[in-house]
Amino acid sequence: MKVWIDIVNAPHVRFFKSIIEYLEKEGEEVFITARKFGDVHRLLDLFEIEYTLVGKHGATLEDKLLRSTSRVFELSKLIAREKPDVAVSKHSIELPRISFGLGIPSVYVLDNEHALAANKLTLPLCNRIVLPQAIDVWRVLECGADPNSLIRFNGTCELNHLQDFNYNPEIFQELDLDLEKDKTILMRPEPALASYLQADCRKSVLSPIVEALEGHANILVIPRFREQEEIFEEDGKVIIINPPVDTFSLMKSCDLVIGAGGTMNREAALLGTPVVSCYPGKLLAVDNYYIKKGLMQRSTDLDEIVEISRKQILGDKKELKIENDDLFQILLQNIYQAPYINEN
């Protein structure tokens, strides 16, 4: 069997890494494509995953449309030659359109119900849609998804990120970090280039939080793109971490994570590190899932964030356990079944 996987965002590299390794170990042929966006290609290189780079991400609405259109054109020619038996992606705009057009069964992973434009373009074309039970199924159906295509699981996609994680307690030393204080906070800015957020990439909601907390702890920041890096370089009060690095060991070694995004917050929570979400948009269902289970706290009020943070960095870490379905096996099962979808 030949499996086409399209990787379009940095967290998706970790999500698919264990799946890719398993399929290849089982003798299946895996053909991977990626787009140039953030640290996608750097992470693929770090994990020594072979891939074909096709297209890039756009910043403005016009750029997104033009670059996605161009990517569909280039990928269509490539995939028509490769002839995969099944296509797999997580929030790829182009893969469902190409696989539908070429008659290739597709498995699509969804965990963002607020990405309406992307969901309306993709979900009606997917043969199987794997999504967390936390997401209101009506939000998916109103985007055109076939109710018979939905495969729901208990948990979140970040479970797959930790499939083969080995903690490195020497991460601070290996990164040669100059840590002057006893406590360390890791921060991740908002996904300002995402169409569903519509944020200003020239500033960050984290800046006033850095200002308020920089005297209490070492502050590490992992920016998403160059403009965000420049914001915190100007502050001069943080240590900037440039990916790719072992972010899991980094998060586990820190005393607190403050994130204006989503994926890294959920990863940190699963690793047992206290998390404060200050995401500036409407929270995803999977984030509310973590908050309800006590795995994450949420605030967009500066004074409240500072108060929560001070309490957290003075406390002890806790080992957090959460019951989840085996997402790894669910994905594999649907990948292996996909080539027979059209026969039924």
C-alpha positions as CSV (number, residue, x, y, z in Angstrom):
1,M,0.0,0.0,0.0
2,K,1.2,3.5,-0.8
3,V,0.2,6.3,1.7
4,W,0.4,10.0,0.8
5,I,0.7,12.2,3.9
6,D,0.6,16.0,3.5
7,I,2.2,17.9,6.4
8,V,1.3,21.7,6.5
9,N,2.0,22.9,10.0
10,A,4.8,22.3,12.5
11,P,2.8,20.3,15.1
12,H,1.7,17.9,12.4
13,V,5.3,16.6,12.1
14,R,5.2,15.2,15.6
15,F,1.6,14.1,15.1
16,F,2.5,11.9,12.1
17,K,6.0,10.9,13.1
18,S,5.1,7.7,14.8
19,I,2.5,6.8,12.1
20,I,5.1,7.2,9.4
21,E,7.7,5.1,11.3
22,Y,5.1,2.3,11.9
23,L,3.9,2.2,8.3
24,E,7.5,2.1,6.9
25,K,8.4,-0.6,9.4
26,E,5.5,-2.6,8.2
27,G,6.8,-2.3,4.6
28,E,4.3,0.2,3.4
29,E,5.4,3.0,1.0
30,V,4.9,6.4,2.5
31,F,5.1,9.5,0.3
32,I,5.3,12.8,2.2
33,T,4.7,16.3,1.0
34,A,5.0,19.5,2.9
35,R,4.7,23.2,2.4
36,K,7.2,25.9,3.6
37,F,5.6,27.4,6.7
38,G,7.2,28.1,10.0
39,D,9.4,25.3,11.1
40,V,7.7,22.5,9.2
41,H,10.7,21.7,7.0
42,R,13.2,22.1,9.8
43,L,11.4,19.6,12.0
44,L,11.1,17.1,9.2
45,D,14.9,17.5,8.7
46,L,15.5,17.1,12.4
47,F,13.6,13.8,12.5
48,E,15.2,12.7,9.3
49,I,11.9,12.3,7.5
50,E,12.1,12.4,3.7
51,Y,9.6,14.7,2.1
52,T,8.9,16.7,-1.1
53,L,8.4,20.5,-0.5
54,V,5.6,21.9,-2.5
55,G,4.4,25.5,-2.1
56,K,4.3,27.9,0.9
57,H,1.9,29.6,3.2
58,G,0.3,33.0,2.5
59,A,0.0,35.9,4.9
60,T,-2.9,37.9,3.5
61,L,-6.2,36.5,2.2
62,E,-5.1,37.1,-1.4
63,D,-1.7,35.4,-0.7
64,K,-3.5,32.4,0.9
65,L,-5.8,32.0,-2.1
66,L,-3.1,32.4,-4.7
67,R,-0.6,30.1,-3.0
68,S,-3.1,27.5,-2.2
69,T,-4.3,27.5,-5.8
70,S,-0.7,27.2,-7.0
71,R,-0.1,24.4,-4.6
72,V,-3.2,22.5,-5.7
73,F,-1.9,22.8,-9.3
74,E,1.6,21.5,-8.5
75,L,0.5,18.8,-6.1
76,S,-2.1,17.5,-8.6
77,K,0.6,16.8,-11.2
78,L,2.8,15.2,-8.6
79,I,0.1,13.0,-7.0
80,A,-1.3,11.9,-10.4
81,R,2.2,10.5,-11.1
82,E,2.7,8.9,-7.6
83,K,-0.7,7.2,-7.6
84,P,-1.1,6.6,-3.8
85,D,-3.8,4.2,-2.4
86,V,-4.8,6.5,0.4
87,A,-4.3,10.2,1.3
88,V,-3.9,11.4,4.9
89,S,-3.7,14.9,6.4
90,K,-4.4,17.1,9.4
91,H,-6.0,20.4,8.3
92,S,-4.4,20.4,4.9
93,I,-6.4,22.6,2.5
94,E,-5.1,21.0,-0.6
95,L,-5.1,17.3,0.1
96,P,-8.8,16.7,0.3
97,R,-9.4,18.6,-3.0
98,I,-6.7,16.7,-4.8
99,S,-7.6,13.3,-3.5
100,F,-11.3,13.9,-4.3
101,G,-10.4,15.0,-7.8
102,L,-8.2,12.0,-8.4
103,G,-10.5,9.5,-6.8
104,I,-8.1,8.7,-3.9
105,P,-9.7,7.8,-0.5
106,S,-8.8,10.3,2.2
107,V,-8.5,10.3,6.0
108,Y,-8.6,13.7,7.5
109,V,-7.8,14.7,11.1
110,L,-9.7,17.7,12.5
111,D,-9.3,19.4,15.9
112,N,-10.1,23.1,15.0
113,E,-13.9,23.7,14.6
114,H,-13.3,27.5,14.3
115,A,-11.3,27.3,11.1
116,L,-14.6,27.7,9.1
117,A,-13.1,28.7,5.8
118,A,-10.7,25.8,5.7
119,N,-13.4,23.3,7.0
120,K,-15.9,24.3,4.4
121,L,-13.4,23.8,1.7
122,T,-12.2,20.4,2.9
123,L,-14.7,18.5,5.0
124,P,-17.3,17.8,2.3
125,L,-14.7,16.1,0.3
126,C,-13.2,13.7,3.0
127,N,-14.0,10.0,3.2
128,R,-13.1,9.7,6.8
129,I,-12.8,12.5,9.4
130,V,-11.1,11.7,12.7
131,L,-12.0,14.2,15.5
132,P,-12.1,14.5,19.3
133,Q,-15.4,13.9,21.0
134,A,-15.0,17.3,22.7
135,I,-16.0,19.0,19.4
136,D,-19.7,19.6,18.8
137,V,-20.5,17.4,15.9
138,W,-23.0,20.0,14.5
139,R,-20.1,22.4,14.0
140,V,-18.6,19.8,11.7
141,L,-21.8,18.9,9.9
142,E,-22.7,22.5,9.2
143,C,-19.5,22.8,7.2
144,G,-20.7,20.0,4.9
145,A,-19.2,16.9,6.4
146,D,-20.9,13.6,5.7
147,P,-22.1,12.3,9.1
148,N,-21.2,8.7,8.0
149,S,-17.6,9.9,7.6
150,L,-17.0,10.9,11.3
151,I,-14.7,8.8,13.5
152,R,-14.8,10.3,17.0
153,F,-12.4,9.6,19.8
154,N,-12.0,10.4,23.5
155,G,-9.0,12.7,24.0
156,T,-7.0,15.1,21.8
157,C,-4.5,14.9,19.0
158,E,-1.6,15.8,21.2
159,L,-1.7,12.3,22.6
160,N,-0.1,11.1,19.4
161,H,2.7,13.7,19.7
162,L,4.0,11.9,22.9
163,Q,3.9,8.4,21.4
164,D,7.7,8.0,21.6
165,F,8.8,10.9,23.7
166,N,12.0,10.4,25.8
167,Y,12.6,13.1,28.4
168,N,16.0,14.8,28.3
169,P,16.6,16.4,31.8
170,E,19.8,18.1,30.5
171,I,17.9,20.3,27.9
172,F,18.7,23.6,29.6
173,Q,22.4,22.7,29.7
174,E,22.4,21.5,26.1
175,L,20.8,24.7,24.9
176,D,23.4,26.6,26.9
177,L,20.8,28.8,28.5
178,D,21.9,31.6,30.9
179,L,19.3,31.1,33.6
180,E,19.7,33.7,36.4
181,K,16.6,32.8,38.5
182,D,15.3,29.7,40.1
183,K,12.1,29.5,38.2
184,T,11.6,29.4,34.4
185,I,8.5,30.2,32.3
186,L,8.1,29.2,28.7
187,M,5.9,31.3,26.5
188,R,4.5,30.8,23.0
189,P,3.0,33.7,21.1
190,E,-0.4,33.6,19.2
191,P,-0.7,32.2,15.7
192,A,-1.0,35.6,14.2
193,L,-0.9,34.5,10.6
194,A,-3.8,32.1,10.9
195,S,-7.0,33.2,9.0
196,Y,-9.3,32.1,11.9
197,L,-7.5,34.5,14.4
198,Q,-6.9,37.7,12.3
199,A,-4.3,39.0,14.7
200,D,-1.6,41.7,14.2
201,C,1.7,40.1,13.6
202,R,3.6,43.3,14.6
203,K,2.7,42.9,18.3
204,S,1.9,40.1,20.7
205,V,-0.5,39.7,23.6
206,L,2.5,38.3,25.6
207,S,4.4,41.5,25.7
208,P,2.7,43.0,28.8
209,I,2.8,39.6,30.5
210,V,6.6,39.5,29.9
211,E,6.8,43.0,31.4
212,A,4.9,42.0,34.5
213,L,6.7,38.7,35.1
214,E,10.3,39.2,34.0
215,G,11.5,40.0,37.5
216,H,10.1,36.8,38.9
217,A,11.4,34.1,36.6
218,N,13.6,33.4,33.6
219,I,11.3,33.8,30.5
220,L,11.9,31.7,27.4
221,V,9.9,32.5,24.2
222,I,9.5,30.3,21.2
223,P,8.3,32.7,18.3
224,R,6.4,31.4,15.4
225,F,8.0,33.6,12.7
226,R,10.6,36.3,12.2
227,E,8.3,39.2,13.0
228,Q,7.4,37.8,16.4
229,E,11.1,37.2,17.1
230,E,11.8,40.8,16.4
231,I,9.1,41.9,18.9
232,F,10.8,40.1,21.8
233,E,14.3,41.0,20.6
234,E,13.3,44.6,21.1
235,D,12.1,43.9,24.7
236,G,15.5,42.4,25.6
237,K,14.0,40.7,28.7
238,V,13.5,37.2,27.4
239,I,15.6,34.3,26.1
240,I,14.5,33.5,22.5
241,I,14.5,29.8,21.6
242,N,14.8,29.2,17.9
243,P,13.3,25.9,16.7
244,P,13.8,23.1,16.0
245,V,14.6,22.0,19.5
246,D,13.3,19.3,21.9
247,T,10.3,21.4,23.0
248,F,8.8,18.5,25.0
249,S,11.8,18.2,27.3
250,L,11.9,22.0,27.4
251,M,8.3,22.3,28.5
252,K,8.7,19.5,31.0
253,S,11.7,21.2,32.5
254,C,10.0,24.6,32.9
255,D,7.9,25.5,35.9
256,L,5.1,27.1,33.9
257,V,4.0,27.5,30.3
258,I,2.0,30.6,29.2
259,G,0.7,30.1,25.7
260,A,-1.3,32.3,23.4
261,G,-1.8,29.4,21.0
262,G,-3.2,25.9,21.5
263,T,-1.1,22.9,20.6
264,M,1.9,23.7,22.9
265,N,-0.4,24.4,25.8
266,R,-2.1,21.0,25.5
267,E,1.3,19.3,25.1
268,A,2.6,20.9,28.2
269,A,-0.5,19.9,30.2
270,L,0.0,16.3,29.2
271,L,3.6,16.5,30.3
272,G,2.5,17.7,33.8
273,T,3.7,21.3,33.5
274,P,1.2,24.0,34.8
275,V,-0.3,25.9,31.9
276,V,-2.0,29.3,31.5
277,S,-3.8,29.9,28.2
278,C,-4.1,33.5,27.1
279,Y,-5.2,32.7,23.6
280,P,-6.8,35.9,22.3
281,G,-9.6,34.3,20.3
282,K,-12.5,32.0,21.0
283,L,-11.3,28.9,22.6
284,L,-11.4,25.5,20.8
285,A,-13.4,22.7,22.2
286,V,-10.3,20.7,22.9
287,D,-8.9,23.6,25.1
288,N,-12.2,23.7,27.0
289,Y,-11.8,20.0,27.5
290,Y,-8.4,20.5,29.2
291,I,-9.7,23.3,31.3
292,K,-12.7,21.3,32.5
293,K,-10.4,18.5,33.5
294,G,-8.2,20.8,35.5
295,L,-5.2,20.4,33.1
296,M,-5.1,24.1,32.1
297,Q,-6.1,27.5,33.4
298,R,-7.4,30.3,31.2
299,S,-7.3,34.1,31.4
300,T,-6.9,37.1,29.1
301,D,-6.7,39.6,32.0
302,L,-3.2,40.7,32.8
303,D,-3.6,41.0,36.5
304,E,-5.2,37.6,36.7
305,I,-2.5,35.9,34.6
306,V,0.2,37.4,36.8
307,E,-1.6,36.2,40.0
308,I,-2.1,32.7,38.6
309,S,1.5,32.6,37.3
310,R,3.0,33.6,40.7
311,K,1.0,30.9,42.5
312,Q,2.0,28.2,39.9
313,I,5.7,28.9,39.9
314,L,5.8,28.6,43.7
315,G,3.9,25.3,43.7
316,D,4.9,21.8,43.0
317,K,4.4,19.9,39.7
318,K,1.8,17.2,39.6
319,E,1.7,14.0,37.6
320,L,-1.5,14.3,35.6
321,K,-3.3,11.3,34.1
322,I,-6.2,11.4,31.6
323,E,-8.2,8.6,30.1
324,N,-8.1,8.6,26.3
325,D,-8.8,6.3,23.4
326,D,-5.8,4.9,21.5
327,L,-5.6,7.5,18.7
328,F,-2.6,5.8,17.2
329,Q,-4.6,2.6,16.6
330,I,-7.6,4.5,15.4
331,L,-5.6,6.3,12.7
332,L,-3.8,3.1,11.6
333,Q,-7.1,1.3,11.3
334,N,-8.7,4.0,9.1
335,I,-5.6,4.3,7.0
336,Y,-5.6,0.6,6.2
337,Q,-9.4,0.5,5.6
338,A,-9.4,3.6,3.4
339,P,-8.3,2.0,0.1
340,Y,-11.5,-0.1,0.3
341,I,-13.9,2.8,0.9
342,N,-14.8,3.3,-2.8
343,E,-15.3,-0.5,-3.3
344,N,-18.1,-0.4,-0.7
